[in-house]
Amino acid sequence: MKAVIQRVSKASVTIEGKKSASINEGLLVFLGIVEEDTHEDIIWLTNKIANLRIFGDENNVMNRSLIDVNGDLIVVSQFTLHASTKKGNRPSYIMAAKPNIAIPLYNSFVKQLEKDVNKKVQTGEFGADMKVELLNDGPVTIIIDTKNKK
């Protein structure tokens, strides 16, 4: 699994002209899934996201987690995170998991993240054409790949 995590002042997802998710302070997580991903990847990644200390404390030092600031979350599936651009100029998405594998993992990821942060996690819609708006705070953007846990 690969996640692009953005600390936001606000974010929203619109599908077919209707806002399906909207938050203020929190995290917007773009999630890419490959066929090799497992439940262990979910547990590791959701724990990492919930506890990342990327929010400012009283001295404006990044020392607080999403849990500490009671922030909100939106998770958006994004198969393009696994694009290969090795050959030519048209990306290949062969590494991205097919929907029959990705959808159950995506749903499990959201459920586990809800347990980890002890609150409802908003989402986009898997496979939909989504319009994502965000106001990146910082800017703070973190990329985490469960295949590279260094």
N, C-alpha and C positions, 0 to 999 in steps of 0.2 A: 504494500500500500504506500501510496505517496500522498502527502498532504501539503497544501500551501495554506498557511495559517496567517490571517491578517488581523491585527488588532484594529478595531474600528470604533469610531464615535457613533456611527449608524450604518446600517446596511439593510438592503431589501432585495427580494426576488419577485419578479413579475412574470407571469405566464399567461399568454394570450390576453394581455391587457388587464389582468387581475393580479393584485398584489397577494402573493401566497405566503410570504414571510417578511417580517420586519422587526429589527432590533435597534436598540440604542447601544450603549457601551457593551462591548463584548468581542467575540471572535467570529469571523467569517472563515469557514474551512472549506476549501476545495479538495475533494477526495477522488483519487484515481486508484482503481483496483486492477490487479493482474490475476490470472488464473491460479498462480501459486500461493496467493494470500490465504491465510488461515485464521482461525479463531484466536490463536496466540498473537498474531499481528494486530488484531482488533484490540485485544486487552492491552498490549504494550502501547499502542498508539493513542488510544483514548485516555489512558492514564497520563501519558506524556502531555497531551493537549490540556487536560483538566488542571494539571499542576505546573505548567510552564509559567515561570515568574517573569512575565513581560508587561505587567501593569505597574504604574508608578506608585511608590509609597509616599509618606508625608514629605520626604525630601526629593521627590520626583526621580527616585532611583527605581529601575525596574526590579522590583522585589516582591511583587504580589502576583498571585495566580488568578485565573478566572474565578475560581471558587472564593478566594479572599475578597474580591471586589463584587461578588454576586452578579457577575456579568452574564449576558445572554449569548446564545450561539445560533448560527445558521450553518448547516452542512449542505453543500452542493456537490452532486456527483459531477466529475469532469474527466471523461476518458482521455481527453487531449493531453493530460499530464504525462501520459505514457507514449507520447508521439516520438517516433524515430525520424530524425532528419539527416541520417547518414548519407542517403543517396538522393540526389536530385533536390528539387525544391518543393515537392509535394510530400507532406508528412505521411508516414505510415502509422496506423493505429493497431497493428497486428498484436502488440503486446497487451493491449487493454483487454480485460476479461469480457467475454460475451455476456449479454443480459441474464441468461439462466444461471450464471455463476455470480455475476456482479451484484444483481439486485438483492439476493439473500444476504450477501456479505455487507452491502450498504445498509440494509435494514438492521442487521445485527450491530453494526458499528454505531448507528444512531441510538439504538436501545442501550448499548453499553455506555455510551457517552452520557446518556440521561441518568444512568445509575451513578456514574462517576461524579457528575456535577450536581446530582440530586435536584434536577429541574428538567422541564420540557425543553427539547431541542427542536428548533424549527428547521425546515428543510426546503429544498427546491423539489423538483419532481424528476425522478430518474428518467433520462432519455428525452425530456421535453426541451423545447427551444426556450431558454430562460434569458431574461434581461436582469442582470445583477448590477445593483448600484451600491457603492460603498464610499465611505469617507474614512480612508486609512488614517489611523491616529499614530503619528510619529514622524514618518511612516515606520511601522513595524511589520515586517513580513518574514516569516520563518518557514523553511521548507524541511520536511521530515520524510525520510524514506525508510520503511521498516526493513528494507534489504541492506541498509547501511546504518547500523545502530552505533556508529562511532561517536 
